[in-house]
Amino acid sequence: MPITPDPGIKNIIIKKDLLGRVTSSNQKILRFRIVAEDKNRRSAYSPIFSTQSSDIVPGVGRIVRDQDSNTILVNWSSGDVSTQILYDVFIGFDSATPAYRTTTGSTSYLFLNTGTTSVRVVVQVGSINPILNTDLEIYDSGTVSLV
């Protein structure tokens, strides 16, 4: 009978796409906690590790305005980012710099037209701190006239 070093040790593999949002430099952050199973209330946190995320390749998208319901629908593709599951959406009206609006798990977003004459939508990889960053950009509609 072979002797194992410790039968209670478990190896766990966490896939990169499950690590969540990226930093502004397109890195994934990981920190874990080891908890003893014997319930002696001892645990230890690991150091913080970072790993480079997948390269971001800009996708394509389009804006569709529905005049009957006064809504704007934005659709985009995720480019070659196969591990990307969250997107930050930034919207700017009337030539204003786009501001953070939401984080979504889908590749489309619907919002109301608030009586403005133009809109610009920027979609980025979901990040820890959602600020405009061209390095994380997936889709930029440019300024689109609504009149």
N, C-alpha and C positions, 0 to 999 in steps of 0.2 A: 504494500500500500504506500503510494507516494505521499510525502509530507508536504503540505501547502504552508506557505509562510503565515498566512492569516486567512482563515475561511470567511471572515466577516468583511473583507475588503471588497468593495464593489467599484467597478470601472463604469463611468458614465460618459457618453459621447454627446456633446451638444453641437448641433449643426450651426454653422455660421448664420444662416438665415433666421434662426430663432433668437439671436442675440439682441434684436431690437434696433433702435435708431442709431444713427451714426453721429460722430462729432463733426464740427465744421471742417475738419481735415479729412473726412471720409474714413474714419476709423471706428471700429466697434470696441466697446469697453466691456470688460468682464471682471467681476469680483465674485468670489463664491464664499460660502460659509460651510465649515465642516462641523457637524453636530454629532456628538456621541450617542449611540443607540441605547446605551445602558442608563440613560436618563439621569446622569449625574450633573446635568446642567452645565456641562463644559462645552465650549465651542470656540472656534477660531476663524477669523476672517483672513482671507488670502490678501496678498498685495494686489494692487489694481494692475490688470494686464490690458494691453490694447493690441489689436490686430487690424491689419489693413482690410478694408471692405472691398467688394467687387468694384472694378472700374465703372464709372458712370458714362454711359453712352446716351446722348440726347435722343429722345424719341420724337414722334410726330403727334400732332394734335389738331383740334379744330374747335371753333366756337360757333354755336348755333343759337340764334335769338328767336324766341317764340313770341311774336307780337300779341297773340291772343291772351296768353297768360302772363305776359310781361316778365318772362324769365330768360335766363341765359344758361345754356348747358355747355360745359367744357368737357371734351373727351381727349384723352392722350394715351399713347402707348408707353410702356416702361423702357423702351429701348432694349438693350442687352442685359439689363439688370435683373437676372433671373431670381435673385434672392431678395429683391425688394418687395415689401408688402405694405409699407406705409409711405404716404406722400404728404408733404406740406404744400398747401395752396395759398398763394398770395394774390391779392386782387387790388388793382388801382383804378380809380375812376377819373375821367377828365384829365388825363396826362399826369396824374399824381403818381408818386413812387408806390408800387404795390406794397401793401401791408399784409401781414400774416392774417389769414382768415380761419383756417382749420387744418386738421390732420385727418386724412381719410385712408381707408384700406382699399378703396375702389379706384378705378381709372377714369372716373367721371365725377363731376361736381355740378350741381344745379343751384343757382342763386337768383335773387330778384334783381331786375333792372330798376335802379332807384331814380329814374328820370335823368340820367346822365347822357352825354353825347358820345363818349368813348370809354373803352375798358381795355385793360391790359391784365393778363393772367400769367403768372409764373408758377410752375409746378417743380418742386424739388424732392429729392430723396428725403424721407422723414428723418429729422435730426433732433438731437437732444435739446438744442437751443434754436428754435425756428427763426432765423434771420436770413435775409436775402444773401445768397452766396452763389456766384456763378459756377463754382467748382462742383456744386451739388445739383445743378439745374438739369431737369429732364425735358421741360417744355417751356417755351416763352412765346406767347401769342403775338407779341408786339402790340402796338396800339391799334385797336379795331374800332372803327366808327360804328355807332349804333343808330345813326340817323339815315 
